[in-house]
Every structure is written in structure tokens, then in C-alpha cells.
Amino acid sequence: MMGGGGGGQQQLQELSQQLQEIQQQVEMLEGEIDDLETESDEIDEAIEAIETLESGSTVQVPLGGDAYLRAEVQDIDEVIVGLGGGYSAEQEQGDAIETLEAKQETVGEEIESVEAQIEELENESTQIEEKAQQLQQQQMQQQMAQMQEQEGDDE
């Protein structure tokens, strides 16, 4: 009887370790979602800027290191848009907005995919927690039975 209790303790430790690993994966995926949401916000801002700016508008151009330069938009129909893979293309205003909206859709799909992964991990975590509770209950029942046996032996 005693050997079974020790094995249960080892199983509980393994389940606890699995839960910690799942929690780390969930935290990593939540970080990915934060990054994707930031990217989505930046795309929204770019679309809004392209829609509202006109040729001759003055804008602040980031130089890096929190430094900006004021510049005048020469031609709003010459928008340079990142296409991915380190490539960019000059596009007219309408085409640039379409490209950014397509990017936005892709980012949205990625967010949904990561959220689905998190949901799967959380379901797995719930199952492991339930299994751990069952093991703990079994161990308590075994301990109670052993205590009752010992009390019976003492009499």
C-alpha cells in the first residue's frame, strides 16, 4: 500500500511540472498577441494618416532615438509600403491603403490563431488540474484507510 502513495506523489509532481510548462507557453503566446495588437494599432494609424494627409501637409518623421524631423508631404500618391520579407514598394494612396488593410486582415487572423492555441492550452491545463485533484483525493483516501488499519491493529 505504501508504494502506491509514493508513485502518486511522483505523478502529482509531474502534473505540476506540466502545468508550469503550459503556463509558460500561455504567457509566451499572450506576449505574441500583445505584439500583434501593437502591429495592428500601427497599421490602423498608418491607414488613417494616408487617408487624411494631403500633398503639402507637414508631418513629423521619426529618425530613431526618439528624434523627429518636420517634413512636407510632396505627393500623397507616392506612399512606400512594406510588403514583407524586407521588401517595400511605392504605391498610390488607394493601393497603399488596400495593402495595409490586407496586412491588417493577416494580423487579425494570426491573433485568432494564437488565441485558439491559448484556449487549447487552457483546456489541457484544466484536464491536468482535474487529474491532479483526483490523485490527491485518492491519496487522502489511502491515508485514511491506512490510519484506520493502524487504529484497528492497535486495539
Backbone torsions as a table, in degrees:
resi	resn	phi	psi	omega
1	MET	NA	-39.3	-176.3
2	MET	-64.0	-37.9	-177.3
3	GLY	-61.4	-37.0	-179.6
4	GLY	-62.9	-36.5	-179.9
5	GLY	-65.5	-39.7	-180.0
6	GLY	-65.7	-39.4	178.4
7	GLY	-64.8	-36.4	178.1
8	GLY	-64.6	-37.4	178.8
9	GLN	-63.9	-41.3	179.0
10	GLN	-64.8	-40.8	178.0
11	GLN	-61.9	-41.3	178.8
12	LEU	-62.0	-40.4	178.2
13	GLN	-64.2	-41.1	178.8
14	GLU	-64.1	-42.2	178.7
15	LEU	-64.3	-39.9	178.2
16	SER	-62.5	-41.3	178.6
17	GLN	-65.3	-41.5	177.8
18	GLN	-61.3	-41.4	178.5
19	LEU	-62.4	-40.6	178.3
20	GLN	-64.0	-41.6	179.6
21	GLU	-64.1	-41.7	178.1
22	ILE	-62.9	-42.6	-179.9
23	GLN	-61.5	-40.0	177.6
24	GLN	-64.0	-41.2	178.7
25	GLN	-63.9	-41.9	179.4
26	VAL	-62.0	-44.4	179.6
27	GLU	-62.0	-40.4	178.3
28	MET	-63.1	-44.2	-179.7
29	LEU	-67.0	-36.3	176.6
30	GLU	-64.1	-35.3	174.6
31	GLY	-63.9	-39.4	176.7
32	GLU	-61.7	-42.3	179.3
33	ILE	-62.4	-42.9	177.6
34	ASP	-57.5	-45.3	179.4
35	ASP	-62.8	-43.3	-179.8
36	LEU	-65.7	-38.8	178.4
37	GLU	-66.6	-36.3	175.8
38	THR	-63.0	-44.8	178.4
39	GLU	-60.7	-42.2	179.3
40	SER	-61.3	-43.6	178.3
41	ASP	-62.1	-41.3	179.7
42	GLU	-64.6	-38.4	178.0
43	ILE	-64.9	-43.3	177.8
44	ASP	-57.3	-45.2	179.9
45	GLU	-62.6	-40.3	179.9
46	ALA	-65.0	-43.6	179.5
47	ILE	-61.5	-46.2	-179.7
48	GLU	-60.7	-42.5	-179.7
49	ALA	-63.7	-44.8	-178.8
50	ILE	-64.6	-37.2	-179.4
51	GLU	-70.1	-32.8	-173.3
52	THR	-97.0	-24.6	-178.3
53	LEU	-73.6	151.6	175.8
54	GLU	-128.1	161.8	174.3
55	SER	-58.7	136.3	-179.5
56	GLY	94.5	-9.4	178.0
57	SER	-67.4	149.0	176.0
58	THR	-98.6	131.7	-179.6
59	VAL	-129.7	162.6	173.5
60	GLN	-101.3	123.3	-178.6
61	VAL	-102.2	121.5	178.9
62	PRO	-69.7	133.6	179.0
63	LEU	-103.0	-12.1	-175.0
64	GLY	105.3	159.7	179.4
65	GLY	62.0	27.7	-179.6
66	ASP	62.9	30.2	176.5
67	ALA	-111.8	140.4	-177.3
68	TYR	-129.7	158.7	178.3
69	LEU	-131.4	135.8	175.6
70	ARG	-80.0	136.2	179.8
71	ALA	-142.7	158.2	178.7
72	GLU	-104.9	133.3	178.2
73	VAL	-72.7	116.0	-178.9
74	GLN	-73.7	-48.5	-176.7
75	ASP	-149.3	112.0	-178.0
76	ILE	-65.7	-15.5	177.9
77	ASP	-88.0	14.4	174.2
78	GLU	-124.7	73.3	-178.3
79	VAL	-100.3	129.1	178.2
80	ILE	-97.1	121.8	-174.8
81	VAL	-120.9	134.0	175.5
82	GLY	-69.8	132.6	-179.0
83	LEU	-101.1	-10.7	-176.2
84	GLY	106.4	159.1	179.3
85	GLY	64.5	21.1	179.2
86	GLY	82.9	6.1	-179.2
87	TYR	-102.6	144.6	176.5
88	SER	-132.0	159.8	178.0
89	ALA	-143.3	146.5	175.0
90	GLU	-83.1	128.8	-178.2
91	GLN	-134.4	157.1	173.9
92	GLU	-71.8	163.5	-174.4
93	GLN	-51.0	-52.5	-178.0
94	GLY	-62.2	-42.4	179.6
95	ASP	-66.7	-37.8	179.4
96	ALA	-63.3	-42.0	178.6
97	ILE	-63.5	-43.3	178.1
98	GLU	-60.3	-43.3	179.1
99	THR	-61.2	-44.5	-179.7
100	LEU	-67.8	-37.2	177.2
101	GLU	-65.4	-36.8	176.6
102	ALA	-65.4	-41.0	175.9
103	LYS	-60.6	-43.1	-179.6
104	GLN	-60.0	-41.3	178.7
105	GLU	-63.7	-42.6	178.4
106	THR	-62.3	-43.8	178.8
107	VAL	-62.1	-41.8	178.1
108	GLY	-60.5	-41.1	178.5
109	GLU	-66.1	-38.8	178.0
110	GLU	-63.8	-41.3	178.3
111	ILE	-60.9	-45.5	178.9
112	GLU	-60.7	-40.4	180.0
113	SER	-63.7	-45.1	-179.4
114	VAL	-67.3	-39.0	177.4
115	GLU	-61.9	-37.7	177.9
116	ALA	-65.3	-39.4	177.4
117	GLN	-62.6	-41.9	178.9
118	ILE	-62.5	-43.4	-179.6
119	GLU	-61.6	-41.8	177.3
120	GLU	-60.6	-45.3	179.7
121	LEU	-64.1	-38.8	179.4
122	GLU	-67.2	-36.7	175.8
123	ASN	-64.1	-43.5	178.1
124	GLU	-61.2	-41.4	179.4
125	SER	-61.9	-42.6	179.1
126	THR	-61.9	-42.8	179.2
127	GLN	-63.0	-42.2	-179.9
128	ILE	-65.3	-41.5	179.0
129	GLU	-61.6	-41.2	178.9
130	GLU	-64.2	-41.2	178.7
131	LYS	-63.3	-41.3	179.7
132	ALA	-64.2	-40.5	178.4
133	GLN	-63.4	-40.5	178.1
134	GLN	-62.1	-43.8	178.7
135	LEU	-61.4	-43.4	179.8
136	GLN	-62.2	-41.2	178.8
137	GLN	-64.0	-42.3	178.4
138	GLN	-61.0	-43.9	179.8
139	GLN	-62.3	-41.9	179.7
140	MET	-64.4	-40.5	178.4
141	GLN	-63.5	-40.8	178.7
142	GLN	-64.3	-42.7	179.7
143	GLN	-64.2	-40.7	178.2
144	MET	-63.1	-42.6	-179.8
145	ALA	-63.1	-41.6	179.4
146	GLN	-64.5	-40.9	-180.0
147	MET	-64.8	-40.0	179.3
148	GLN	-66.6	-37.7	177.5
149	GLU	-62.5	-45.3	-179.1
150	GLN	-63.5	-39.0	177.7
151	GLU	-64.5	-39.4	177.8
152	GLY	-65.3	-37.4	179.1
153	ASP	-68.9	-35.7	-177.6
154	ASP	-67.2	-29.0	-176.3
155	GLU	-76.9	NA	NA
